[in-house]
């Protein structure tokens, strides 16, 4: 149980284009979803927290207009990297939590974004 | 604010060696503590957790005990295998529901034959 999927698992795009990454909770309703960014050989950096039906809360230093987060349903959140540049290349990981397991997050497998 | 400090890696061990990865934390209140494992090219998987002082989390031969007096949650395994090679993250969550996690920097473990 508590499976989280991400799509795509990897994506390559040209500089200036936008990329959408989906995060789905497959067998539970996710009250909260989190988006992380992970640089090579480094820890996870929390980008934003989103609750279904409301605006995401972004961490300090994360550009909300650059990284658009939508959490339209209890099983789906999307992260759109707008006007991507090579410095946006990274591993993006989402996680989800639900009321039945407080204080615990279930992680997706991650999406590798490469911007050429 | 909350913080987690992990020993720097990489840690290189021979198969069947004893493993300890140190983790200490700073937090207000009584956080939950977690160890996550990340295999190459994959997302994080919860390895074990402890929600209150003196709790011991265990899974797949790994153990960690929540020590409030030393604010530590060290990860141990008596006999590592090559398949344990991965990056291990210590993390804490505050006491709120669906809380944010604060991660350590991760420790890479390489186990050789």
Interface residues (C-beta under 8 A of the other chain):
Chain A: X6 X31 X32 X34 X41 X42 X43 X44 X46 X49 X93 X95 X97 X98 X99 X102 X103 X104 X105 X106 X107 X108 X109 X110 X112
Chain B: X32 X34 X36 X41 X42 X43 X44 X45 X46 X49 X51 X89 X93 X94 X95 X96 X97 X98 X99 X100 X101 X103 X104 X105 X106 X108
